[in-house]
Amino acid sequence: RSAYEATLDLLSGKYPSTEFAELRPRIVYDRDTGTLTSRPGAQRLAVTSGGAIPDRGMFTVFLASSADSEKPSRVGELDEEMVYESRP
């Protein structure tokens, strides 16, 4: 519960240091009542910014380099789920 509330504090502008001073709060969090309210522009930001988590995880596959070649050759990509399921 404390990690959740700490995250809400960050989103509402209560930052642990001045390093984050240039960030703008995205919500209004009232700890007393437990209510969350969005700030102007927060909806647009949430819809247009996908965040850092990709829709799907892809792993690039390279052919191991030999003595003749300087860098490995790219073979293709594997889906994250396929990589996970093929583990021993």
Secondary structure as the mmCIF struct_conf table of DSSP 4:
data_model
#
loop_
_struct_conf.conf_type_id
_struct_conf.id
_struct_conf.beg_label_comp_id
_struct_conf.beg_label_asym_id
_struct_conf.beg_label_seq_id
_struct_conf.end_label_comp_id
_struct_conf.end_label_asym_id
_struct_conf.end_label_seq_id
HELX_RH_AL_P HELX_RH_AL_P1 SER A 2 LEU A 11
TURN_TY1_P TURN_TY1_P1 SER A 12 GLY A 13
BEND BEND1 PRO A 16 SER A 17
HELX_RH_3T_P HELX_RH_3T_P1 THR A 18 PHE A 20
TURN_TY1_P TURN_TY1_P2 ALA A 21 GLU A 22
BEND BEND2 LEU A 23 LEU A 23
HELX_LH_PP_P HELX_LH_PP_P1 ARG A 24 PRO A 25
STRN STRN1 ILE A 27 ASP A 30
TURN_TY1_P TURN_TY1_P3 ARG A 31 GLY A 34
STRN STRN2 THR A 35 SER A 38
HELX_LH_PP_P HELX_LH_PP_P2 ARG A 39 ARG A 39
TURN_TY1_P TURN_TY1_P4 PRO A 40 GLY A 41
HELX_RH_AL_P HELX_RH_AL_P2 ALA A 42 THR A 48
BEND BEND3 ALA A 52 ILE A 53
BEND BEND4 ASP A 55 ARG A 56
STRN STRN3 MET A 58 LEU A 63
HELX_LH_PP_P HELX_LH_PP_P3 ALA A 64 SER A 65
BEND BEND5 ALA A 67 ASP A 68
BEND BEND6 GLU A 70 LYS A 71
HELX_LH_PP_P HELX_LH_PP_P4 PRO A 72 PRO A 72
STRN STRN4 SER A 73 ASP A 79
HELX_RH_AL_P HELX_RH_AL_P3 GLU A 80 GLU A 85
TURN_TY1_P TURN_TY1_P5 SER A 86 SER A 86
#
